Amino acid sequence: MQFMIETNVQFPTARAYFVQGETALISRGSMIWRTAGVELNAKLNAAGSGLGKFVKAVARSTVSGESMFITEVVCQAPRGELALAPSVPGTIRQLDVGANQYRLNDSAFLAMDATVAYTVERQSIGKAMFGGQGGLFVMTTNGQGALLVNAFGSIQEIDLADCPGFTVDNRHVVAWDRNLDYRIELQGGFFGSIGTGEGVVNTFYGTGKVLIQSLNLETFVAALHPFLPSSSSS
């Protein structure tokens, strides 16, 4: 199967082209339209099987705010098409998985073909919140094929060969090369993070690339909050 990103529009969308029997995984709720014979099935958004898989999917949904489900697309017709878009306006980027493997931050995943596998890894939230090392949830790829990530705003690609010891606000991180070492911590400790407003940051080490987004949804919502009607005014 193939993906094509439509960039000649204000807000980009992507199309997936299938032949019979091909499958893909897409983010829940990302479909715009599909042709006859293209079917969508819900799957738990976690690795493993049985009750353990269900518990992992529920835990990730509870902590990260992402859906506990991911959508499997199956083409039953000789040919099929699917159009999809992210939930926020911004940028779509295709990453080629194989020689390079990636880790994705929460909400960065849009779609992948079925030859790309993934695991969902949960790291220590407590350590991140109280000034040590740790992290939140990340999707880690395996296999070979095409992967689509989405960003709120534009995407900038940083090569760590030019920026050793690179630190990014966690809310701006989209994806990074799996071979990179990294740690997640509070900027300046607990009180420093409150004073700067930066919160959790990621610091990356090694050779590879990091994709960052120019905007983050949390800050955008906070900026809009003063202009939204309160419940007391209704």
PAMAR-612991 format. One line per field, with one value per atom (N, C-alpha, C): x, y, z; residue number from 1. Coordinates in steps of 0.05 Angstrom, whole numbers. Each point is the difference from the previous one (the first is absolute). Layout:
# PAMAR-612991
X [X:...]
Y [Y:...]
Z [Z:...]
resi [NUM:...]
***
This chain:
# PAMAR-612991
X [17:-17:18:-13:15:-16:15:-12:7:-18:6:-10:17:-7:-7:-24:-9:8:19:11:-9:-16:-9:-26:-5:-23:9:-17:8:6:-17:4:4:24:6:-16:-6:-12:17:-7:16:-20:9:-15:17:-14:12:-12:18:-8:6:-21:2:-5:11:-10:-11:-15:-15:18:-9:15:19:6:18:-14:15:-11:18:-12:15:-13:15:-11:-1:-22:-3:-10:4:-9:-30:-11:-30:-12:-21:-14:13:21:15:-11:-18:-11:-17:4:-18:-20:10:-17:15:-15:12:-17:13:-15:-11:-18:-13:21:-4:18:22:2:20:-14:8:-14:17:-13:13:-8:20:-4:15:-12:12:18:24:19:10:7:11:28:4:25:22:9:21:11:24:13:-9:4:-6:-26:-12:-25:-16:-26:-17:-4:-4:-6:23:25:23:-1:-7:-2:-22:-23:-22:8:14:9:19:19:19:-14:-20:-14:-16:-13:-15:19:23:19:10:7:10:-21:-25:-22:-4:1:-5:21:26:22:6:1:8:-23:-25:-22:-6:17:-5:-21:-11:-20:12:-15:9:-2:-11:-4:17:8:12:-16:-1:-17:16:-9:13:-17:14:-12:6:-20:3:-13:14:-11:-10:-26:-12:-6:3:-5:27:-2:25:18:-13:15:-18:14:-15:16:-15:12:-12:16:-9:13:-16:10:-1:21:1:13:-5:11:4:19:3:-22:-2:-21:6:24:7:14:-3:13:30:14:29:14:17:17:-1:2:3:27:14:26:2:10:5:28:2:26:3:23:6:12:-14:9:14:23:16:28:17:27:-1:-20:-4:-26:1:-24:-5:-25:-7:-16:1:-18:-18:-25:-20:-12:-3:-13:-30:-14:-29:-12:-20:-16:14:25:14:-7:-10:-5:-25:2:-23:-6:20:-5:26:-2:22:-10:16:-8:5:-12:0:27:19:27:16:-10:13:-14:16:-11:7:-12:6:-5:13:-6:-5:-16:-6:15:18:17:-8:-3:-6:24:9:23:-10:19:-7:-11:-26:-12:8:2:8:27:19:27:0:-16:-1:-13:-20:-14:16:18:14:30:7:26:21:-6:20:-3:9:-3:-25:-10:-23:-14:-26:-14:-30:-14:-28:-4:-19:-4:13:13:11:-7:-4:-4:26:10:26:-5:12:-5:19:-9:16:-9:14:-8:10:-15:9:-25:0:-22:-3:-24:-6:-15:7:-13:-6:-25:-8:-2:13:-3:-13:-14:-12:9:0:9:-19:-2:-16:18:-5:18:19:23:21:19:15:20:27:18:28:16:19:17:27:9:25:19:24:21:18:1:15:30:9:29:8:-19:5:-8:-16:-10:2:24:3:-14:-12:-14:-24:-18:-22:-24:-11:-23:-25:-22:-25:-23:-18:-24:-15:-7:-13:-24:-15:-25:6:25:7:14:5:14:-20:6:-16:11:25:12:31:13:30:10:26:12:3:-7:-1:28:21:27:10:-15:8:-4:19:-4:-15:-17:-15:-8:-6:-12:-23:-19:-22:0:-2:1:-15:-4:-12:22:-7:19:6:26:8:-11:-9:-12:-29:-13:-28:-7:14:-6:9:23:9:-19:-13:-19:-25:-8:-23:7:25:8:3:12:4:-24:-18:-23:6:24:9:-9:-2:-8:20:-10:16:16:26:16:15:6:16:28:20:28:10:10:9:30:12:29:4:23:8:-2:-1:-1:-27:-14:-26:-16:-26:-17:-24:-9:-24:-19:-25:-21:-15:-2:-15:-22:-21:-22:1:-8:2:-20:-23:-21:-6:-12:-10:-28:-17:-28:-6:15:-5:4:21:4:-21:-7:-21:-26:-8:-26:1:23:3:-2:10:-2:-28:-17:-27:-19:9:-18:-12:15:-12:-23:-1:-20:-24:0:-21:-21:-25:-21:2:-3:1:-28:-2:-26:-17:12:-16:-13:10:-11:-23:-4:-22:-26]
Y [-24:24:25:23:25:22:19:24:23:19:25:23:19:23:23:11:22:26:14:24:26:-3:24:11:-5:10:14:16:14:-18:-21:-20:-27:-12:-24:-24:-17:-26:-21:-25:-22:-20:-13:-22:-25:-22:-27:-15:-12:-16:-29:-17:-28:-18:-24:-21:-21:-19:-19:-15:-2:-15:17:24:18:12:5:11:23:17:22:5:15:10:30:11:29:9:25:11:0:-5:-1:27:-1:24:17:-11:16:-3:-18:-4:23:9:20:-15:-16:-16:-26:-19:-25:-10:-16:-11:-27:-10:-26:-22:-18:-22:5:25:7:-1:-18:-4:9:10:9:-18:-8:-16:11:0:10:-21:9:-18:15:-15:12:12:24:14:-7:-25:-10:-25:-7:-25:-23:-25:-22:-13:-15:-14:-4:-7:-6:23:-7:20:20:-9:18:23:-7:20:20:-10:18:19:-10:17:21:-7:20:22:-8:20:19:-11:17:19:-10:16:23:-6:21:21:-9:19:18:-12:15:21:-7:18:20:-9:17:15:-9:13:-10:-18:-12:-21:-7:-21:-27:-18:-27:-17:11:-15:12:-16:8:-13:12:-10:-15:-25:-16:4:6:3:-24:-13:-24:5:-5:3:-27:-2:-24:1:24:4:-2:-3:-1:25:23:24:17:16:16:25:20:25:9:13:11:27:20:27:4:12:4:27:9:26:-1:15:1:16:-1:14:30:8:29:9:26:10:1:-6:0:-13:-20:-12:-30:-13:-29:-7:-18:-8:-31:-10:-28:-7:-21:-10:-28:-7:-26:-17:-20:-18:-24:-7:-22:3:13:7:18:18:17:-9:-2:-6:25:4:25:-5:20:3:24:-3:21:9:26:11:-4:3:-2:18:-11:15:5:-9:5:-20:-24:-20:6:-3:3:-26:-13:-24:-15:-26:-16:-24:-10:-24:-24:-23:-23:-14:7:-11:14:21:14:-10:-10:-8:22:-2:20:-12:11:-6:27:-1:23:-3:18:-2:22:-9:19:2:24:4:14:4:9:29:3:26:14:-16:12:13:-13:11:26:1:24:23:-6:21:11:-16:9:3:7:10:-19:-27:-19:-6:-23:-8:-17:-1:-16:9:-5:8:-6:4:-6:-24:1:-21:6:-19:3:-24:4:-21:-5:-25:-7:-19:7:-15:-24:-19:-23:-6:-18:-7:19:1:16:9:26:10:30:10:29:6:23:9:30:8:28:11:23:14:27:10:27:18:26:20:23:14:24:23:13:20:-13:12:-10:-19:-16:-19:10:0:6:-25:-7:-23:9:-10:7:-23:4:-21:4:-20:3:1:-7:3:29:18:29:12:-15:11:-21:-6:-20:9:-18:7:18:-8:16:-4:22:-1:13:-14:9:-3:20:-3:-25:-17:-26:3:22:5:7:6:6:-23:-22:-23:-16:-6:-17:-28:-3:-26:3:-23:1:-28:0:-26:-17:-26:-18:-4:4:-5:23:22:22:-6:8:-1:25:-2:24:-3:22:-1:21:-4:18:9:26:11:26:11:26:21:21:21:15:-2:14:-11:-25:-11:9:-8:5:30:16:29:15:-9:12:-3:-24:-5:18:6:17:29:9:27:5:-19:4:-7:-17:-9:-21:-11:-20:-28:-6:-27:-22:-22:-23:6:-6:4:-27:-3:-23:10:-14:6:-25:5:-22:0:-24:-3:-21:3:-19:11:-19:8:-8:19:-5:26:-3:23:1:24:5:17:-7:16:15:27:15:16:7:15:29:19:28:8:-14:7:-24:5:-22:6:-20:3:11:-8:9:30:12:28:15:-11:13:1:-21:0:20:1:20:28:6:27:7:-20:5:3:-12:-2:27:22:25:10:-9:9:-18:-23:-19:7:-3:6:-20:10:-17:-11:-21:-13:19:18:19:22:4:21:-9:-27:-11:0]
Z [0:0:0:-6:-2:14:12:10:-18:-2:-14:17:7:16:-19:4:-17:14:-12:12:-14:-22:-14:11:26:14:26:12:24:23:3:21:-14:2:-16:9:-19:4:-12:4:-12:-12:-21:-12:1:5:-1:-24:-16:-23:5:-3:6:-24:0:-17:19:-12:16:20:25:20:17:-9:15:23:22:24:10:17:12:28:16:26:-1:9:1:28:6:25:1:23:3:-7:-17:-7:-22:-13:-20:-28:-5:-27:-9:-25:-13:-18:-18:-17:-8:-11:-10:-24:-17:-22:7:-17:5:3:19:5:19:9:21:27:17:26:23:21:24:24:15:24:24:23:24:13:8:14:25:21:24:-6:10:-6:20:-2:19:-12:9:-8:19:-9:17:-8:18:-6:26:-4:23:19:26:20:3:-3:3:-21:-24:-21:6:11:7:22:21:22:-9:-18:-11:-15:-17:-16:18:21:18:15:9:16:-17:-25:-18:-5:-4:-5:24:24:24:6:-5:8:-23:-25:-21:-14:5:-13:-28:-11:-26:1:-23:0:6:13:5:-25:-22:-25:-22:-19:-25:-22:-23:-22:-21:-5:-22:-25:-22:-26:-17:-12:-17:-27:-21:-27:-10:-5:-10:-30:-12:-29:-15:-27:-16:5:4:6:19:17:18:8:9:10:26:15:26:4:8:6:30:11:29:6:25:9:30:11:29:13:26:15:4:-5:3:-26:-7:-24:3:-21:2:-23:6:-20:2:-24:-1:-13:12:-10:-2:-23:-3:9:17:8:-11:-11:-10:21:9:22:-12:11:-10:10:-16:8:25:1:23:14:26:16:18:8:14:25:17:23:-5:7:-5:27:3:24:-2:22:1:-22:-14:-20:-26:-3:-26:-21:7:-20:-16:-27:-17:-15:-12:-15:-6:-5:-9:-15:-19:-13:17:-6:18:2:-16:2:21:11:23:26:18:26:21:23:21:28:19:28:14:21:16:27:5:24:20:25:22:18:4:18:25:19:27:-1:6:2:26:21:26:-1:-13:-2:-16:-21:-17:16:16:14:24:11:24:-5:-25:-5:-8:-1:-9:-29:-8:-28:-4:-24:-5:-24:-3:-24:2:-22:-1:-19:-18:-19:-27:-12:-26:-17:-26:-19:-14:1:-12:-24:-22:-25:-3:-15:-10:-28:-14:-27:-21:-22:-23:-16:-7:-15:4:-6:2:26:12:24:-3:6:-1:29:4:26:-6:20:-3:22:-6:19:1:22:3:-8:-23:-11:-19:-3:-19:14:-16:10:-6:19:-4:7:-17:4:10:23:12:-1:-11:-1:24:18:24:-4:-24:-6:2:-5:1:27:17:25:22:10:21:26:15:24:-4:-19:-9:18:11:18:-12:1:-12:20:1:16:-10:19:-8:-17:3:-15:-29:-7:-27:-15:14:-12:-16:-25:-17:-1:-9:-3:0:5:0:-7:-10:-7:25:-3:23:12:-15:11:18:1:17:29:17:29:8:20:9:29:12:27:1:17:4:28:5:27:1:23:4:-5:-16:-5:25:9:24:26:-1:24:3:22:4:0:17:1:-25:-11:-25:-22:-2:-21:3:25:4:-8:7:-6:-30:-15:-28:-17:11:-15:-21:1:-20:8:25:8:-7:-12:-7:-26:0:-24:-6:-26:-9:-8:10:-9:-15:-25:-17:-3:-2:-4:-22:-14:-20:-28:-19:-28:-12:-11:-10:-3:-6:-5:19:6:16:-16:-1:-13:21:-2:19:-14:14:-11:11:-16:8:21:1:19:18:23:16:10:1:4:28:20:27:3:-11:1:-17:-22:-18:15:13:15:23:14:22:-10:-24:-12:-7:-8:-7:24:23:23:9:1:9:-18:-25:-19:-1:14:0:21:-5:20:23:24:24:5:16:6:16:15:17:-16:-25:-17:-17:0:-17:14]
resi [1:1:1:2:2:2:3:3:3:4:4:4:5:5:5:6:6:6:7:7:7:8:8:8:9:9:9:10:10:10:11:11:11:12:12:12:13:13:13:14:14:14:15:15:15:16:16:16:17:17:17:18:18:18:19:19:19:20:20:20:21:21:21:22:22:22:23:23:23:24:24:24:25:25:25:26:26:26:27:27:27:28:28:28:29:29:29:30:30:30:31:31:31:32:32:32:33:33:33:34:34:34:35:35:35:36:36:36:37:37:37:38:38:38:39:39:39:40:40:40:41:41:41:42:42:42:43:43:43:44:44:44:45:45:45:46:46:46:47:47:47:48:48:48:49:49:49:50:50:50:51:51:51:52:52:52:53:53:53:54:54:54:55:55:55:56:56:56:57:57:57:58:58:58:59:59:59:60:60:60:61:61:61:62:62:62:63:63:63:64:64:64:65:65:65:66:66:66:67:67:67:68:68:68:69:69:69:70:70:70:71:71:71:72:72:72:73:73:73:74:74:74:75:75:75:76:76:76:77:77:77:78:78:78:79:79:79:80:80:80:81:81:81:82:82:82:83:83:83:84:84:84:85:85:85:86:86:86:87:87:87:88:88:88:89:89:89:90:90:90:91:91:91:92:92:92:93:93:93:94:94:94:95:95:95:96:96:96:97:97:97:98:98:98:99:99:99:100:100:100:101:101:101:102:102:102:103:103:103:104:104:104:105:105:105:106:106:106:107:107:107:108:108:108:109:109:109:110:110:110:111:111:111:112:112:112:113:113:113:114:114:114:115:115:115:116:116:116:117:117:117:118:118:118:119:119:119:120:120:120:121:121:121:122:122:122:123:123:123:124:124:124:125:125:125:126:126:126:127:127:127:128:128:128:129:129:129:130:130:130:131:131:131:132:132:132:133:133:133:134:134:134:135:135:135:136:136:136:137:137:137:138:138:138:139:139:139:140:140:140:141:141:141:142:142:142:143:143:143:144:144:144:145:145:145:146:146:146:147:147:147:148:148:148:149:149:149:150:150:150:151:151:151:152:152:152:153:153:153:154:154:154:155:155:155:156:156:156:157:157:157:158:158:158:159:159:159:160:160:160:161:161:161:162:162:162:163:163:163:164:164:164:165:165:165:166:166:166:167:167:167:168:168:168:169:169:169:170:170:170:171:171:171:172:172:172:173:173:173:174:174:174:175:175:175:176:176:176:177:177:177:178:178:178:179:179:179:180:180:180:181:181:181:182:182:182:183:183:183:184:184:184:185:185:185:186:186:186:187:187:187:188:188:188:189:189:189:190:190:190:191:191:191:192:192:192:193:193:193:194:194:194:195:195:195:196:196:196:197:197:197:198:198:198:199:199:199:200:200:200:201:201:201:202:202:202:203:203:203:204:204:204:205:205:205:206:206:206:207:207:207:208:208:208:209:209:209:210:210:210:211:211:211:212:212:212:213:213:213:214:214:214:215:215:215:216:216:216:217:217:217:218:218:218:219:219:219:220:220:220:221:221:221:222:222:222:223:223:223:224:224:224:225:225:225:226:226:226:227:227:227:228:228:228:229:229:229:230:230:230:231:231:231:232:232:232:233:233:233:234:234:234]
***
